């Protein structure tokens, strides 16, 4: 990695008190070498996610980790917008996202980081359904459904798509500075629109194989209703690419803000 590359790791966390500690345990010396700062974002969890993080930090001090709490429940998409803005405002060159539910493993990206592959692209998207990826505990039905939708989006965008939204991605802040994503959904649909937007704005994206597992995680995806919405979204874009400029949010906001836990300090 070039010395001038400044990277931060963003970990969105919502109701994952059992899993978040395992995610934090992934952040060994080998991982922390690449990240100047690790931002754990509690999206107003209703369980003890925040307490679990605080307990872990008390027992395993790490001055790179900052725990913040969103001022509102912004959804996964809203949390990503908040973290993207934070990375840009704090002068980072890259922001990496790792979901806090312990389905992905940040170590899968280490070979890619070591080789500097990310430096040649606008973003690197973790892919669960390409050669070299590993799935554990993921049903054949869900795998088949994801692959079908990957093919649909590939047809719409005329480029190879291997995953519409895993929980391990890396973005160059150069592509994020104009906040083209601000009107995108604040919910789990955010990453699907990002795929279409990358085609519209001609971002240079690549997919990178990752491992993925499901054991004690609780899914927030309403599969049937989301599948219909994603399909409608893809074909609406196929019919008129300018729809990517529309307002997709149920509740438009001027800003996505958070505070450091335990301090009355606004970060954004």
C-alpha positions in Angstrom: 0.0 0.0 0.0 1.3 3.5 -0.9 2.1 5.6 2.2 -0.2 8.4 1.0 -3.2 6.1 1.0 -5.4 6.9 4.0 -8.0 4.3 4.7 -10.8 4.0 7.3 -12.9 1.0 8.1 -16.6 1.5 8.7 -18.6 -1.2 10.6 -22.4 -0.6 10.6 -24.1 -2.4 13.5 -27.7 -2.9 14.2 -29.1 -5.4 16.7 -26.0 -7.7 16.5 -24.8 -7.9 20.1 -23.9 -11.6 19.7 -21.9 -11.1 16.5 -20.3 -7.6 16.8 -17.6 -8.8 19.3 -16.6 -11.5 16.8 -16.3 -8.9 14.1 -14.1 -6.7 16.4 -11.9 -9.8 17.1 -11.1 -9.9 13.3 -9.3 -6.5 13.7 -5.8 -8.0 14.5 -2.5 -6.3 13.9 -2.4 -7.5 10.2 -5.8 -5.7 9.5 -5.1 -2.6 11.5 -1.9 -2.0 9.5 -4.1 -0.8 6.6 -6.7 1.3 8.5 -6.0 4.6 10.2 -9.4 4.6 11.9 -12.2 2.1 12.5 -15.6 3.6 12.9 -18.2 1.4 14.5 -21.7 2.9 13.9 -24.6 1.9 16.1 -27.7 2.5 14.1 -29.9 3.0 17.2 -29.9 -0.7 18.0 -32.7 -1.9 20.3 -30.6 -4.7 21.9 -27.2 -4.5 23.7 -25.0 -4.0 20.7 -23.6 -0.7 22.0 -22.9 -2.2 25.5 -21.2 -5.2 23.9 -18.8 -2.9 21.9 -18.1 -0.8 25.0 -17.3 -3.9 27.1 -15.0 -5.3 24.3 -13.1 -2.0 24.1 -12.7 -1.9 27.9 -11.2 -5.4 27.8 -9.3 -4.9 24.5 -8.2 -1.2 24.2 -7.7 -0.1 20.6 -7.2 3.6 20.0 -8.1 3.2 16.3 -11.7 2.2 17.1 -14.3 4.8 17.6 -17.9 3.9 18.6 -20.6 6.3 17.4 -24.4 6.3 17.5 -26.5 7.7 14.7 -28.8 10.5 15.8 -31.6 8.6 14.2 -32.1 5.1 12.8 -31.1 5.9 9.3 -31.2 2.3 7.9 -28.2 0.6 6.4 -28.1 2.9 3.4 -28.3 6.0 5.6 -25.5 4.7 7.8 -23.4 4.2 4.6 -24.1 7.8 3.6 -23.0 9.0 7.0 -19.8 7.0 6.8 -19.1 8.1 3.3 -19.5 11.8 4.3 -17.2 11.2 7.3 -14.5 9.7 5.2 -14.6 12.5 2.6 -14.7 15.2 5.3 -11.7 13.7 7.2 -9.5 13.4 4.1 -9.5 9.7 3.7 -8.6 8.3 0.3 -10.6 5.1 0.8 -13.4 3.8 3.0 -14.0 0.1 3.5 -17.3 -1.3 4.8 -17.6 -4.5 6.9 -21.0 -5.5 8.2 -21.2 -5.9 12.0 -23.1 -9.2 11.9 -20.1 -11.4 11.3 -21.1 -12.9 8.0 -18.0 -11.5 6.1 -14.3 -11.6 7.0 -12.1 -8.5 6.5 -9.1 -10.9 6.0 -10.5 -11.8 2.6 -9.6 -8.3 1.4 -6.0 -8.4 2.7 -4.4 -10.0 -0.5 -6.3 -7.4 -2.6 -5.0 -4.6 -0.3 -1.5 -5.9 -0.2 -1.3 -6.1 -4.1 -2.7 -2.6 -4.4 -5.5 -3.8 -6.7 -7.9 -1.2 -5.2 -5.7 1.6 -6.5 -6.7 0.9 -10.1 -10.5 1.1 -9.6 -13.2 3.3 -8.1 -14.5 0.5 -5.9 -14.0 -3.1 -5.0 -17.1 -5.0 -4.2 -17.0 -8.2 -2.3 -18.7 -11.0 -4.2 -20.3 -14.1 -2.7 -21.2 -15.8 -6.0 -18.1 -15.8 -8.1 -15.2 -18.3 -8.6 -13.1 -18.3 -5.5 -15.9 -17.3 -3.1 -17.0 -19.5 -0.2 -20.5 -19.9 1.2 -21.3 -21.5 4.5 -24.8 -22.0 5.8 -26.3 -20.2 2.9 -29.3 -22.0 1.4 -29.3 -23.1 -2.2 -32.6 -21.3 -2.7 -31.1 -17.9 -1.7 -28.0 -18.6 -3.7 -30.0 -19.3 -6.8 -32.1 -16.2 -6.3 -29.1 -14.0 -5.9 -27.4 -15.4 -9.0 -30.6 -14.9 -11.1 -30.7 -11.2 -10.0 -27.0 -10.8 -10.7 -27.8 -11.9 -14.3 -30.7 -9.5 -14.5 -28.5 -6.6 -13.4 -25.8 -7.7 -15.8 -28.3 -7.6 -18.6 -29.5 -4.2 -17.6 -26.0 -2.7 -17.2 -24.2 -4.7 -19.9 -21.4 -5.6 -17.5 -20.6 -8.7 -15.4 -22.2 -8.6 -11.9 -21.3 -11.1 -9.3 -23.1 -9.6 -6.2 -25.7 -6.9 -5.7 -24.7 -6.1 -2.2 -22.4 -8.1 0.1 -21.3 -6.6 3.4 -17.6 -6.2 2.5 -16.8 -3.3 0.0 -14.1 -0.7 -0.6 -14.7 2.7 -2.1 -12.4 5.5 -3.3 -13.5 8.8 -1.8 -12.9 10.4 -5.2 -16.1 8.8 -6.5 -18.0 9.8 -3.4 -17.2 13.5 -3.1 -20.1 14.8 -5.2 -22.6 12.8 -3.1 -24.4 11.3 -6.1 -25.8 8.7 -3.7 -27.6 11.2 -1.4 -31.1 10.5 -2.8 -30.7 6.7 -2.9 -32.7 4.5 -0.5 -31.8 4.7 3.2 -32.7 1.0 3.6 -31.2 -2.3 2.3 -31.9 -1.3 -1.3 -29.1 1.3 -1.2 -26.5 -1.0 -2.7 -28.7 -2.1 -5.5 -29.1 1.5 -6.7 -25.4 2.0 -6.3 -24.8 -0.8 -8.8 -27.0 1.0 -11.3 -25.4 4.3 -10.5 -21.9 3.0 -11.1 -23.1 2.1 -14.6 -24.7 5.5 -15.1 -21.7 7.4 -13.9 -19.2 5.0 -15.5 -17.4 4.2 -12.3 -14.7 1.6 -12.6 -15.9 -1.3 -10.4 -14.5 -4.8 -9.9 -15.7 -7.7 -7.9 -13.5 -9.7 -5.6 -14.3 -13.1 -4.1 -15.1 -13.3 -0.4 -16.3 -15.9 2.1 -19.7 -15.6 3.7 -21.4 -17.5 6.4 -24.8 -17.7 8.2 -25.3 -19.3 11.6 -26.8 -17.1 14.4 -27.4 -13.9 12.3 -31.0 -12.5 12.1 -31.8 -11.3 8.6 -33.5 -7.9 8.2 -34.4 -8.6 4.6 -38.1 -9.1 3.6 -37.3 -11.3 0.7 -40.5 -11.4 -1.3 -41.3 -7.6 -1.2 -37.7 -6.6 -1.7 -37.3 -9.0 -4.7 -40.2 -7.3 -6.5 -38.9 -3.8 -5.7 -35.4 -4.7 -7.0 -36.8 -6.1 -10.2 -38.9 -3.0 -10.8 -36.0 -0.8 -10.1 -33.7 -2.7 -12.6 -36.2 -2.5 -15.5 -37.2 1.1 -14.7 -33.5 1.9 -15.2 -33.3 -0.1 -18.4 -36.3 1.9 -19.8 -34.9 5.3 -18.7 -31.5 5.7 -17.1 -32.4 9.1 -15.8 -34.4 7.5 -13.1 -31.2 7.2 -11.2 -31.5 10.9 -10.5 -34.9 10.5 -8.8 -35.6 10.8 -5.0 -35.7 7.2 -3.6 -36.0 8.0 0.1 -39.2 7.8 2.1 -37.8 10.5 4.4 -35.5 12.9 2.6 -32.8 14.4 5.0 -30.3 17.2 4.6 -27.7 15.4 6.7 -26.9 12.1 8.3 -25.3 12.7 11.7 -23.9 10.8 14.7 -22.3 11.4 18.0 -19.4 9.7 19.7 -20.8 7.4 22.4 -20.3 8.8 25.9 -19.6 12.3 24.7 -21.8 15.1 23.5 -19.8 15.6 20.4 -21.1 15.7 16.8 -19.0 14.1 14.1 -21.1 15.2 11.2 
